[in-house]
Amino acid sequence: MTGRFFAAADGGDRNTLMALLAPEGDADGRVAVVLNTANPDKLSSVQAGTVRIR
């Protein structure tokens, strides 16, 4: 999936989540997925445009 992944968290570290969810090769800054989670510490991984929450 192309595009940049952004995350906004309630009470979490938004910049860290955004860094984890920003794949390389995004030239146009299109938003592909917006993740809102109250438990950013449970962010596990990002694979092929899929966010896994433990």
C-alpha positions, 0 to 999 in steps of 0.5 A: 500500500502506498501513502503515509500512515499517521496515528493520533493517540489519546494520552500517548506519544503521537510523534513516536506512533507517526514515526512507526507508521510512516513507510518509506517511498511516500512522495505525495503525503497521501493519508492511507490510514488514520489510527486512533488508539487509547493504548499506544503502548499496545502497538505491535507492528506495521506490515503491508499497510496493516496495523497490529494491536496486541 
